């Protein structure tokens, strides 16, 4: 299992066993979430703009009206598209919906155990309408929790029409990279190269680079950049540290180069990003 990138923050569910988030990332190419995995099922329903989803088997563009499906134990990360993105995140633990019925044992237990995968991006009217009903139910304080649970079962039934066994196979194959990912995760602010890491773990560099991209959806350099930019965003939003200090904490000795990388990634300088976020908080 890819413990190096397992999301450790617990999700607190209510009576209906569903967690919902409404998220906006207006800046083009803004990091929405770094590569990680978790035990729960997650549906990302895009309302406007587009989401660039990086998964272990490739990269996908999720457009308005479409849904990205992230089954348990599947690596994924995401960036806002060229016009930013607004999306709904619906989270639930499939195991909480398992019971002793034959249907649950036949269809839900395999999902919990990582033996079933689903099409990454789904564009389907039935799924959209069911998600809209779920969002309305979650927004209605008078809605009984059992009604919400019933809609989740409907969603799972629809998703089974988009089962994809190839996703499951790739997930199993990627587990051999667990130690490598942990090594990078612990040292991403240091100087790392694919040559150094591949040699350390006994891989041919060409094979290593190809396999790394298959698993993470990003090149080795692109993945380091994503992790560093995620830390930079967090420090800019949560601290008042000087830009030079933040650059150093993200693995950049040259402040100018750090600012160049940040602006190329998000279309705004680190200071401009901080001012935008501060202004948004004050409004």
The 8 nearest C-alpha neighbors of each residue, nearest first, counted from 0:
[[1, 174, 2, 177, 72, 175, 171, 173],
 [2, 0, 177, 3, 4, 174, 5, 176],
 [3, 1, 5, 4, 0, 177, 181, 178],
 [4, 2, 181, 1, 180, 5, 177, 184],
 [5, 3, 35, 2, 1, 36, 6, 34],
 [4, 6, 36, 2, 35, 37, 3, 7],
 [5, 7, 37, 8, 36, 35, 4, 9],
 [6, 8, 5, 9, 37, 4, 10, 36],
 [7, 9, 6, 10, 5, 11, 37, 36],
 [10, 8, 7, 11, 6, 12, 37, 38],
 [9, 11, 12, 8, 18, 90, 91, 7],
 [12, 10, 9, 13, 18, 16, 17, 8],
 [13, 11, 16, 18, 17, 10, 14, 15],
 [12, 14, 16, 15, 17, 11, 18, 144],
 [15, 13, 16, 144, 12, 17, 145, 148],
 [14, 16, 144, 13, 17, 148, 147, 145],
 [17, 15, 12, 13, 14, 91, 18, 95],
 [18, 16, 91, 15, 12, 90, 13, 19],
 [19, 17, 90, 12, 89, 91, 16, 20],
 [18, 20, 89, 88, 90, 17, 21, 87],
 [21, 19, 88, 87, 22, 89, 18, 90],
 [20, 22, 87, 86, 88, 19, 23, 85],
 [23, 21, 86, 85, 20, 87, 24, 88],
 [22, 24, 85, 84, 25, 86, 21, 83],
 [23, 25, 84, 83, 26, 79, 85, 29],
 [26, 24, 83, 84, 23, 27, 82, 79],
 [25, 27, 83, 29, 24, 265, 28, 79],
 [28, 26, 81, 83, 29, 82, 80, 79],
 [29, 27, 79, 78, 265, 80, 264, 30],
 [30, 28, 79, 265, 26, 78, 27, 31],
 [29, 31, 78, 32, 28, 77, 79, 229],
 [30, 32, 78, 77, 29, 79, 24, 33],
 [31, 33, 77, 76, 30, 34, 78, 229],
 [34, 32, 76, 35, 77, 226, 225, 229],
 [35, 33, 76, 75, 74, 32, 4, 36],
 [34, 36, 4, 74, 75, 5, 6, 33],
 [37, 35, 74, 5, 72, 73, 6, 4],
 [36, 38, 72, 6, 39, 5, 71, 35],
 [37, 39, 71, 72, 40, 92, 36, 111],
 [40, 38, 92, 71, 37, 91, 41, 93],
 [39, 41, 70, 71, 91, 90, 92, 69],
 [40, 42, 90, 69, 89, 68, 39, 70],
 [41, 43, 68, 89, 88, 67, 44, 69],
 [44, 42, 88, 67, 66, 87, 45, 86],
 [43, 45, 66, 87, 86, 65, 42, 46],
 [46, 44, 86, 63, 64, 47, 65, 85],
 [45, 47, 63, 86, 85, 64, 44, 48],
 [48, 46, 63, 85, 84, 45, 49, 86],
 [49, 47, 84, 83, 82, 63, 85, 62],
 [50, 48, 62, 80, 84, 61, 63, 79],
 [49, 51, 79, 61, 80, 60, 78, 52],
 [52, 50, 60, 78, 77, 80, 59, 79],
 [51, 53, 77, 59, 58, 50, 76, 60],
 [54, 52, 58, 216, 76, 75, 77, 57],
 [53, 55, 75, 216, 57, 56, 74, 215],
 [54, 56, 214, 215, 216, 213, 74, 57],
 [57, 55, 213, 54, 214, 216, 169, 58],
 [58, 56, 216, 54, 55, 53, 213, 59],
 [57, 59, 53, 52, 216, 54, 60, 51],
 [60, 58, 52, 51, 61, 53, 57, 120],
 [59, 61, 51, 50, 52, 62, 49, 58],
 [62, 60, 50, 49, 65, 59, 51, 120],
 [63, 61, 49, 65, 64, 60, 45, 48],
 [62, 64, 47, 45, 46, 65, 48, 49],
 [65, 63, 45, 46, 62, 66, 44, 122],
 [64, 66, 122, 62, 63, 121, 45, 61],
 [67, 65, 44, 121, 43, 120, 45, 68],
 [68, 66, 120, 43, 119, 42, 121, 69],
 [67, 69, 42, 119, 120, 41, 66, 70],
 [70, 68, 41, 40, 42, 73, 67, 71],
 [69, 71, 40, 73, 68, 116, 72, 41],
 [72, 70, 38, 39, 40, 73, 37, 113],
 [73, 71, 37, 36, 38, 70, 74, 113],
 [74, 72, 36, 71, 70, 170, 75, 69],
 [73, 75, 36, 35, 55, 54, 34, 72],
 [76, 74, 54, 34, 53, 35, 73, 36],
 [77, 75, 34, 33, 53, 32, 52, 35],
 [76, 78, 52, 32, 31, 51, 53, 30],
 [79, 77, 30, 31, 51, 28, 29, 50],
 [78, 80, 28, 83, 50, 29, 84, 27],
 [81, 79, 49, 83, 50, 27, 82, 28],
 [80, 82, 27, 83, 28, 79, 49, 48],
 [83, 81, 27, 80, 48, 84, 25, 49],
 [84, 82, 25, 27, 79, 80, 26, 48],
 [83, 85, 48, 49, 24, 79, 47, 25],
 [84, 86, 23, 47, 46, 22, 45, 24],
 [85, 87, 45, 46, 44, 22, 21, 84],
 [86, 88, 21, 44, 43, 20, 22, 45],
 [89, 87, 43, 20, 19, 42, 90, 21],
 [88, 90, 19, 42, 41, 18, 87, 43],
 [91, 89, 41, 18, 17, 40, 19, 88],
 [90, 92, 17, 40, 39, 93, 16, 18],
 [93, 91, 39, 94, 95, 40, 38, 90],
 [92, 94, 95, 96, 91, 111, 40, 39],
 [93, 95, 97, 96, 92, 111, 108, 107],
 [96, 94, 93, 92, 97, 16, 91, 98],
 [97, 95, 94, 93, 98, 92, 103, 107],
 [98, 96, 94, 103, 95, 107, 93, 108],
 [97, 99, 100, 103, 96, 104, 95, 94],
 [100, 98, 101, 104, 103, 97, 102, 105],
 [101, 99, 103, 102, 98, 104, 97, 105],
 [100, 102, 104, 103, 105, 99, 106, 98],
 [103, 101, 105, 100, 104, 106, 107, 99],
 [104, 102, 107, 106, 100, 97, 105, 101],
 [103, 105, 101, 108, 102, 106, 107, 100],
 [104, 106, 102, 103, 101, 107, 108, 109],
 [105, 107, 103, 104, 102, 108, 109, 110],
 [108, 106, 103, 110, 109, 104, 105, 97],
 [107, 109, 111, 104, 110, 106, 112, 103],
 [110, 108, 114, 112, 111, 107, 115, 106],
 [111, 109, 115, 107, 113, 108, 112, 114],
 [112, 110, 108, 109, 113, 94, 93, 107],
 [113, 111, 109, 110, 114, 108, 115, 71],
 [112, 114, 110, 111, 115, 109, 71, 72],
 [115, 113, 109, 112, 110, 167, 116, 111],
 [114, 116, 110, 113, 109, 167, 164, 117],
 [117, 115, 167, 163, 166, 164, 162, 70],
 [118, 116, 162, 163, 161, 119, 68, 166],
 [117, 119, 163, 161, 120, 162, 121, 68],
 [120, 118, 68, 67, 117, 121, 69, 59],
 [119, 121, 67, 66, 118, 68, 61, 65],
 [122, 120, 66, 65, 123, 67, 118, 119],
 [121, 123, 65, 66, 120, 124, 64, 126],
 [122, 124, 126, 125, 121, 127, 65, 64],
 [125, 123, 127, 126, 128, 122, 129, 64],
 [124, 126, 128, 127, 123, 129, 157, 130],
 [125, 127, 129, 123, 124, 128, 130, 157],
 [128, 126, 124, 130, 129, 125, 131, 123],
 [129, 127, 131, 125, 130, 126, 124, 132],
 [128, 130, 132, 126, 131, 127, 125, 133],
 [129, 131, 133, 127, 132, 128, 126, 134],
 [132, 130, 128, 134, 133, 129, 127, 135],
 [133, 131, 129, 135, 130, 134, 136, 128],
 [132, 134, 130, 136, 131, 135, 137, 129],
 [135, 133, 131, 137, 136, 132, 130, 138],
 [136, 134, 138, 132, 133, 137, 131, 139],
 [135, 137, 133, 139, 138, 134, 142, 132],
 [136, 138, 134, 135, 139, 133, 147, 140],
 [137, 139, 135, 136, 134, 140, 142, 133],
 [138, 140, 136, 141, 142, 137, 135, 134],
 [141, 139, 142, 138, 137, 136, 143, 144],
 [142, 140, 139, 143, 136, 138, 144, 137],
 [141, 143, 139, 140, 136, 144, 146, 137],
 [142, 144, 145, 146, 141, 147, 140, 15],
 [145, 143, 15, 147, 146, 14, 148, 142],
 [144, 146, 148, 147, 143, 149, 15, 142],
 [147, 145, 149, 144, 148, 143, 150, 142],
 [146, 148, 144, 150, 149, 145, 15, 136],
 [149, 147, 145, 151, 146, 150, 15, 144],
 [148, 150, 146, 152, 147, 151, 145, 153],
 [151, 149, 153, 147, 152, 148, 154, 133],
 [152, 150, 154, 148, 153, 149, 155, 147],
 [151, 153, 155, 149, 150, 154, 156, 148],
 [154, 152, 150, 156, 151, 155, 157, 149],
 [155, 153, 151, 157, 156, 152, 158, 150],
 [154, 156, 158, 152, 157, 153, 151, 159],
 [155, 157, 153, 154, 159, 158, 152, 160],
 [158, 156, 154, 159, 155, 160, 153, 126],
 [159, 157, 155, 160, 161, 156, 154, 162],
 [160, 158, 162, 161, 156, 157, 155, 117],
 [159, 161, 158, 157, 162, 156, 117, 155],
 [162, 160, 159, 158, 118, 117, 163, 157],
 [161, 163, 117, 159, 160, 116, 118, 164],
 [164, 162, 117, 116, 118, 165, 166, 161],
 [163, 165, 167, 166, 116, 115, 162, 168],
 [166, 164, 168, 167, 163, 169, 116, 170],
 [167, 165, 116, 169, 164, 168, 163, 170],
 [166, 168, 116, 170, 164, 165, 169, 115],
 [169, 167, 165, 171, 170, 166, 172, 164],
 [170, 168, 172, 166, 171, 167, 173, 165],
 [169, 171, 167, 173, 168, 172, 166, 73],
 [172, 170, 168, 169, 173, 174, 167, 175],
 [171, 173, 169, 170, 174, 168, 175, 176],
 [174, 172, 170, 175, 171, 176, 214, 169],
 [173, 175, 176, 0, 177, 172, 171, 1],
 [174, 176, 173, 177, 172, 178, 171, 0],
 [177, 175, 179, 174, 178, 173, 180, 1],
 [176, 178, 1, 180, 179, 174, 175, 181],
 [179, 177, 181, 180, 176, 182, 3, 175],
 [180, 178, 182, 176, 181, 177, 183, 200],
 [179, 181, 183, 177, 182, 178, 3, 184],
 [180, 182, 3, 184, 178, 179, 183, 185],
 [181, 183, 179, 180, 185, 184, 178, 186],
 [184, 182, 186, 180, 185, 187, 181, 179],
 [183, 185, 181, 182, 186, 187, 180, 3],
 [184, 186, 183, 182, 181, 187, 188, 3],
 [187, 185, 183, 189, 188, 184, 182, 191],
 [186, 188, 189, 183, 184, 223, 185, 226],
 [189, 187, 250, 249, 186, 190, 227, 248],
 [190, 188, 187, 186, 250, 191, 249, 251],
 [191, 189, 188, 192, 187, 250, 186, 251],
 [192, 190, 189, 195, 193, 187, 196, 186],
 [191, 193, 195, 194, 196, 190, 220, 219],
 [192, 194, 196, 195, 197, 219, 204, 208],
 [195, 193, 192, 197, 196, 204, 198, 191],
 [194, 196, 192, 198, 193, 197, 199, 191],
 [195, 197, 199, 193, 198, 194, 192, 200],
 [198, 196, 202, 194, 200, 204, 199, 195],
 [199, 197, 201, 195, 200, 196, 202, 194],
 [198, 200, 196, 197, 201, 195, 202, 194],
 [199, 201, 197, 198, 202, 196, 179, 178],
 [200, 202, 198, 199, 197, 203, 196, 204],
 [203, 201, 197, 200, 198, 207, 204, 206],
 [202, 204, 206, 205, 207, 197, 201, 198],
 [205, 203, 207, 197, 206, 194, 202, 208],
 [206, 204, 208, 207, 203, 209, 202, 210],
 [205, 207, 209, 203, 204, 208, 210, 202],
 [206, 208, 204, 210, 205, 209, 211, 202],
 [209, 207, 211, 205, 210, 206, 204, 212],
 [208, 210, 206, 212, 207, 211, 205, 213],
 [211, 209, 213, 207, 212, 208, 206, 214],
 [210, 212, 208, 214, 213, 209, 207, 215],
 [211, 213, 216, 217, 218, 215, 214, 209],
 [214, 212, 210, 56, 211, 216, 55, 215],
 [213, 215, 55, 211, 212, 216, 56, 173],
 [214, 216, 55, 212, 217, 213, 54, 211],
 [215, 217, 212, 57, 53, 54, 55, 213],
 [218, 216, 212, 215, 222, 221, 219, 53],
 [217, 219, 221, 212, 220, 222, 211, 208],
 [218, 220, 222, 221, 223, 217, 193, 208],
 [221, 219, 223, 222, 218, 224, 192, 217],
 [222, 220, 218, 224, 219, 223, 217, 225],
 [221, 223, 225, 219, 224, 220, 217, 218],
 [224, 222, 226, 220, 225, 221, 187, 227],
 [223, 225, 221, 227, 222, 226, 228, 220],
 [226, 224, 222, 228, 223, 227, 229, 221],
 [227, 225, 229, 223, 224, 228, 222, 230],
 [228, 226, 224, 230, 249, 229, 225, 223],
 [227, 229, 231, 225, 230, 226, 224, 232],
 [228, 230, 226, 232, 227, 231, 225, 233],
 [229, 231, 233, 227, 228, 232, 234, 226],
 [230, 232, 228, 234, 229, 233, 235, 227],
 [233, 231, 235, 229, 230, 234, 228, 236],
 [232, 234, 230, 236, 231, 235, 237, 229],
 [235, 233, 231, 237, 238, 236, 232, 230],
 [236, 234, 232, 233, 273, 237, 238, 231],
 [237, 235, 233, 234, 238, 232, 273, 276],
 [236, 238, 234, 235, 233, 239, 232, 240],
 [239, 237, 234, 240, 235, 236, 233, 241],
 [240, 238, 241, 235, 237, 234, 236, 242],
 [239, 241, 238, 244, 242, 245, 235, 234],
 [240, 242, 244, 243, 245, 239, 246, 238],
 [241, 243, 245, 244, 246, 240, 269, 254],
 [242, 244, 246, 241, 245, 254, 247, 253],
 [245, 243, 247, 241, 246, 242, 248, 240],
 [244, 246, 248, 242, 247, 243, 249, 241],
 [247, 245, 243, 251, 249, 244, 248, 254],
 [246, 248, 251, 244, 250, 249, 245, 252],
 [249, 247, 245, 246, 250, 244, 188, 251],
 [250, 248, 246, 227, 188, 247, 251, 245],
 [249, 251, 188, 247, 248, 189, 246, 252],
 [252, 250, 247, 246, 253, 249, 257, 254],
 [251, 253, 247, 254, 250, 246, 257, 256],
 [254, 252, 256, 251, 255, 257, 246, 247],
 [255, 253, 257, 256, 243, 246, 258, 252],
 [256, 254, 258, 257, 253, 259, 260, 243],
 [255, 257, 259, 253, 258, 254, 260, 251],
 [256, 258, 254, 260, 255, 259, 251, 246],
 [259, 257, 261, 255, 256, 260, 262, 268],
 [258, 260, 256, 262, 257, 261, 263, 255],
 [261, 259, 263, 257, 258, 262, 264, 256],
 [260, 262, 258, 264, 263, 259, 265, 257],
 [263, 261, 267, 266, 268, 265, 259, 264],
 [264, 262, 260, 261, 266, 265, 259, 267],
 [263, 265, 261, 262, 28, 266, 260, 29],
 [264, 266, 262, 29, 28, 267, 263, 27],
 [267, 265, 262, 263, 264, 27, 268, 26],
 [266, 268, 262, 265, 271, 272, 269, 261],
 [267, 269, 262, 271, 270, 272, 258, 261],
 [270, 268, 272, 271, 258, 273, 261, 267],
 [271, 269, 273, 272, 268, 274, 242, 235],
 [270, 272, 268, 274, 273, 269, 267, 275],
 [273, 271, 269, 275, 270, 274, 267, 268],
 [274, 272, 270, 276, 271, 275, 235, 277],
 [273, 275, 277, 271, 276, 272, 278, 270],
 [276, 274, 272, 278, 273, 277, 271, 279],
 [275, 277, 279, 273, 278, 274, 272, 280],
 [278, 276, 274, 280, 279, 275, 273, 281],
 [277, 279, 281, 275, 276, 280, 274, 282],
 [278, 280, 276, 282, 277, 281, 275, 274],
 [279, 281, 277, 278, 282, 276, 275, 274],
 [282, 280, 278, 279, 277, 276, 275, 274],
 [281, 279, 280, 278, 277, 276, 275, 274]]
